[in-house]
């Protein structure tokens, strides 16, 4: 019997010494946890926290985030006796369930007050059976609010997508760019996309002095990108060994993409010209940068729609469209609807107000 299964069966019980009516926060995995981090950081100022998770792969990452909780434990098997036993052991003040972790026993058999956070409605029997158990649902959109209410939800508040609230400081980056040159930063690029980007770069720089930064999603692909550039006789450098002139800079280091985005005039987010379905479109937009992306965005559809609506996003379907949009943005700039940082502050405030209204 594995160590994790022993915990999920409550053979090994949670160590609850020193906990007094904590908040029980449940997330599926790392993504949901990171989304909730800004709120969790605020709640930790006044409440103790028991954090449960479902994915075993999240264990190591969550263990390194210990400042944000008092107890970390895998979610017990979703069997009424185990869920009831776990609840009796930790005696939570309230249960906060993130997004769509609709475990029937978790939601139906717990007696504590329940809040559903950053959720969205999809319909279906399980959703209809469980949403009525929550004293509060904080939804992303008015459309979800309407559907939850039709399904019998007690109280639904719309605050927007919590993913819009970004954390983390931007590390200063010394990147000398010759006077008069503009910077195009392509982040999280995937196989096949660099060739398209280099073609676009060569087209546009005939009209606009331009430098290109490519940050591949996987650093193991750096040699592949180098061979591409050597075949086109384009001066390039690796970020780890900068020196001398370059037209294209390949980022072969970790943790610097936000810093490069902050220096960009225009950005491109990868995984959108490949079947991957898109990576984090929000990160450069949050820094006030226009974001170009391809048509493969099924994994980030909600963020795509939001950025298009707010004037930060530019969807293209071909090399020709990408070239035209990049050139236009470099020459004319862009006018977003509002500052996303201020918008994100309002989203965070809305979540805190709604949650605290149920806890206090």
C-alpha positions in Angstrom: 0.0 0.0 0.0 1.5 3.3 -1.1 2.2 6.1 1.3 -0.4 8.4 -0.4 -3.0 5.6 -0.3 -2.5 5.2 3.4 -3.3 8.8 3.9 -6.3 8.8 1.5 -7.7 5.8 3.5 -7.0 7.8 6.7 -4.9 4.9 8.0 -2.3 7.6 8.6 -4.3 10.5 10.2 -3.6 14.2 9.7 -1.6 15.9 12.4 -4.1 18.5 13.6 -2.3 19.7 16.8 -2.6 23.4 17.2 -5.3 23.9 14.6 -8.4 25.6 15.7 -11.4 25.7 13.2 -9.2 26.1 10.1 -10.4 26.8 6.6 -10.4 23.6 4.5 -9.3 24.5 1.0 -9.5 21.8 -1.7 -7.9 22.1 -5.1 -7.4 19.5 -7.9 -3.7 20.2 -8.6 -1.0 22.8 -9.1 -2.9 25.0 -11.5 -5.9 25.5 -9.3 -3.6 26.1 -6.3 -1.6 28.8 -8.1 -4.8 30.5 -9.3 -6.0 30.7 -5.7 -2.7 31.7 -4.3 -3.3 35.5 -4.1 -6.5 34.9 -2.1 -5.0 32.2 0.0 -2.1 34.6 0.9 -4.6 37.1 2.2 -6.7 34.5 4.1 -3.6 33.2 5.8 -3.3 36.5 7.7 -6.3 35.7 9.8 -7.1 32.0 9.4 -5.3 28.7 9.7 -5.6 26.5 6.6 -5.8 22.8 5.8 -5.1 22.2 2.1 -6.1 19.1 0.3 -5.4 18.1 -3.2 -6.3 15.4 -5.7 -3.4 14.9 -8.1 -0.5 12.9 -6.7 1.8 14.8 -9.1 1.1 18.0 -7.1 2.5 16.7 -3.9 6.2 17.9 -4.3 5.2 21.3 -5.5 2.6 21.9 -2.8 5.0 20.7 -0.1 7.3 23.6 -1.1 4.5 26.1 -0.6 4.3 25.5 3.2 4.0 29.2 4.1 0.5 29.2 2.6 -1.1 26.5 4.8 -0.8 24.7 8.2 -1.5 21.2 7.1 -1.2 19.5 3.6 -3.1 16.3 3.0 -4.3 14.4 0.0 -8.1 14.3 -0.3 -9.4 11.2 1.4 -11.1 8.7 -0.9 -14.6 10.1 -1.8 -16.4 7.7 0.4 -18.9 9.2 3.0 -17.3 7.5 6.1 -13.8 8.7 5.2 -14.9 12.3 4.3 -17.0 12.5 7.5 -14.0 11.2 9.5 -11.6 13.7 8.0 -14.0 16.6 8.6 -14.4 15.5 12.3 -10.6 15.4 12.7 -9.9 18.9 11.4 -13.2 20.6 12.4 -13.2 23.2 9.7 -14.8 26.6 9.9 -15.7 26.3 6.2 -14.8 24.3 3.1 -13.6 26.2 0.0 -13.7 24.1 -3.2 -11.8 25.5 -6.2 -13.3 25.6 -9.7 -15.1 22.3 -10.4 -13.9 19.8 -7.9 -17.4 18.2 -7.7 -16.7 15.2 -5.5 -20.2 13.9 -4.4 -19.2 12.8 -0.9 -17.0 15.8 -0.3 -19.9 18.2 -1.2 -22.9 16.2 0.0 -21.7 14.7 3.3 -19.7 17.5 4.9 -21.6 19.5 7.4 -19.5 22.7 7.4 -20.3 25.7 5.3 -19.2 25.3 1.7 -18.0 27.9 -0.8 -17.3 27.2 -4.5 -14.6 29.5 -5.8 -13.7 30.7 -9.3 -16.1 28.3 -10.8 -18.0 28.1 -14.2 -21.1 26.3 -15.1 -21.2 23.5 -17.7 -24.5 21.9 -16.8 -25.0 18.2 -16.3 -26.6 16.0 -13.7 -23.7 16.1 -11.2 -23.5 19.9 -11.3 -27.3 20.2 -10.7 -27.1 17.8 -7.8 -24.2 19.6 -6.0 -24.4 23.3 -6.6 -27.3 23.6 -4.1 -25.0 22.5 -1.3 -22.9 25.7 -1.5 -23.8 28.7 0.6 -21.8 30.8 -1.9 -20.6 30.3 -5.5 -18.1 32.9 -6.8 -18.5 32.6 -10.6 -16.4 33.8 -13.5 -19.1 35.1 -15.8 -22.7 36.3 -15.7 -23.6 33.4 -18.0 -22.4 30.9 -15.3 -24.3 32.8 -12.6 -27.5 32.5 -14.6 -27.0 28.8 -15.1 -26.0 28.1 -11.5 -29.1 30.0 -10.3 -31.4 28.0 -12.7 -29.9 24.9 -11.1 -30.9 26.1 -7.6 -27.8 27.7 -6.3 -28.4 29.7 -3.1 -26.1 32.7 -3.7 -23.9 33.4 -6.7 -21.6 36.4 -7.1 -19.8 37.2 -10.3 -16.2 38.4 -9.8 -14.4 37.4 -13.0 -11.7 34.8 -13.6 -9.3 34.6 -10.7 -6.6 33.6 -13.2 -6.3 37.3 -14.1 -4.8 38.0 -10.7 -1.1 37.5 -11.2 1.7 37.3 -8.6 5.4 37.6 -8.7 7.9 40.4 -9.1 9.7 41.1 -12.3 13.4 40.6 -12.1 15.5 43.5 -13.7 16.9 42.5 -17.0 19.9 44.1 -18.7 19.1 43.7 -22.4 20.9 46.3 -24.5 18.8 47.2 -27.6 20.3 49.6 -30.1 18.5 53.0 -30.3 15.6 52.9 -32.7 15.2 49.2 -32.6 11.9 47.5 -31.4 11.7 44.2 -29.6 9.5 41.3 -30.5 9.3 38.6 -27.8 7.9 35.1 -28.5 7.4 33.0 -25.4 6.7 29.3 -24.8 7.2 28.4 -28.5 6.7 24.9 -29.7 8.1 22.8 -32.5 7.4 24.4 -35.9 6.5 27.8 -34.6 10.1 29.2 -34.5 10.3 28.7 -38.3 7.2 30.8 -38.8 8.4 33.4 -36.4 11.8 33.8 -38.1 10.1 34.1 -41.4 7.8 36.9 -40.0 10.8 38.5 -38.4 12.7 38.7 -41.7 9.7 40.2 -43.4 8.9 42.9 -40.9 12.4 44.0 -40.2 12.7 45.2 -43.7 10.3 48.0 -42.7 10.9 48.3 -38.9 14.3 48.0 -37.2 13.6 44.9 -35.1 15.2 42.4 -32.7 13.6 39.0 -31.9 13.7 37.0 -28.6 12.6 33.4 -28.7 11.9 31.6 -25.4 11.1 27.9 -26.3 8.7 26.0 -24.0 11.3 23.3 -23.6 15.0 24.2 -23.3 16.0 20.9 -24.9 14.9 22.4 -28.2 17.5 25.2 -28.2 20.0 23.4 -30.5 17.1 22.9 -33.0 16.4 26.6 -33.0 20.1 27.4 -33.4 20.3 25.1 -36.5 17.3 27.0 -38.0 19.0 30.3 -37.6 22.4 29.1 -38.9 20.6 27.9 -42.0 19.3 31.4 -42.6 22.6 33.1 -41.7 21.0 35.2 -38.9 23.2 36.4 -36.1 22.0 34.9 -32.8 23.1 34.4 -29.2 22.0 32.3 -26.3 20.8 34.2 -23.3 23.3 32.3 -21.1 26.3 33.5 -23.2 25.3 36.9 -24.3 28.0 39.0 -25.9 28.5 40.6 -29.3 25.8 41.6 -31.7 22.6 39.5 -32.3 19.4 39.7 -34.3 17.8 36.8 -32.5 18.3 36.0 -28.8 17.4 32.4 -27.7 16.4 32.2 -24.0 18.0 29.1 -22.6 17.5 30.0 -19.0 14.6 29.5 -16.6 12.5 32.0 -14.8 13.1 35.1 -17.0 10.2 35.0 -19.5 8.2 37.7 -17.5 11.2 39.9 -17.5 11.6 39.6 -21.3 7.9 40.2 -21.8 8.2 43.4 -19.7 10.8 44.8 -22.2 8.8 43.9 -25.4 7.0 46.1 -27.8 4.9 43.2 -29.1 4.6 39.6 -27.8 3.6 36.3 -29.2 2.5 33.3 -27.1 3.4 29.9 -28.4 1.4 26.6 -28.5 -1.1 28.5 -30.7 0.2 27.6 -34.1 0.6 24.0 -33.0 -2.0 21.4 -31.8 -1.0 22.1 -28.2 -3.8 24.5 -27.7 -2.0 27.5 -26.3 0.0 28.6 -23.2 -0.4 31.6 -20.8 -1.8 34.4 -22.9 -2.4 36.5 -19.9 1.2 37.0 -18.7 2.4 39.5 -21.3 -1.0 41.3 -21.4 -0.9 41.8 -17.6 2.3 43.7 -18.2 0.6 46.0 -20.7 1.8 44.3 -23.9 -0.1 43.4 -27.0 -0.4 39.6 -27.4 -0.5 37.9 -30.8 -1.5 34.2 -30.9 -2.6 31.7 -33.5 -5.9 29.8 -33.9 -5.1 26.8 -31.8 -6.3 28.1 -28.4 -8.7 25.4 -27.1 -6.8 25.2 -23.8 -7.0 29.0 -23.1 -10.3 29.9 -24.8 -11.6 31.9 -21.8 -8.4 34.0 -21.7 -8.5 34.5 -25.5 -12.0 35.8 -25.4 -11.2 38.1 -22.5 -8.1 39.6 -24.2 -9.9 40.1 -27.5 -12.6 41.9 -25.7 -10.2 44.1 -23.7 -8.1 45.0 -26.8 -4.9 43.2 -25.7 -5.3 40.1 -27.9 -4.7 39.7 -31.7 -5.7 36.4 -33.2 -4.0 35.4 -36.5 -4.3 32.4 -38.8 -1.3 32.6 -41.1 2.2 33.9 -41.6 0.8 36.7 -43.7 -1.6 37.8 -41.0 1.0 37.6 -38.3 3.4 39.7 -40.3 0.7 42.3 -41.0 -0.5 42.5 -37.4 3.1 42.7 -36.0 4.0 45.5 -38.4 0.9 47.4 -37.6 1.4 47.1 -33.8 5.0 48.2 -34.1 4.2 51.3 -36.3 0.8 52.3 -34.8 0.8 50.9 -31.2 -2.5 49.7 -29.7 -5.2 51.0 -27.4 -6.4 48.5 -24.8 -9.7 49.1 -23.1 -8.2 49.3 -19.6 -5.2 48.6 -17.4 -5.3 44.9 -16.6 -3.5 45.4 -13.3 -6.2 47.7 -12.1 -8.8 45.3 -13.4 -7.1 42.4 -11.6 -7.1 44.4 -8.4 -10.9 44.8 -8.7 -11.3 41.0 -9.3 -9.2 40.2 -6.2 -11.1 42.7 -4.1 -14.4 41.2 -5.3 -13.3 37.6 -4.3 -12.1 38.7 -0.9 -15.3 40.6 -0.1 -17.5 37.7 -1.2 -15.5 35.1 0.7 -15.1 37.1 3.9 -18.9 37.9 3.9 -19.4 34.1 4.4 -16.6 33.6 6.9 -17.2 36.5 9.3 
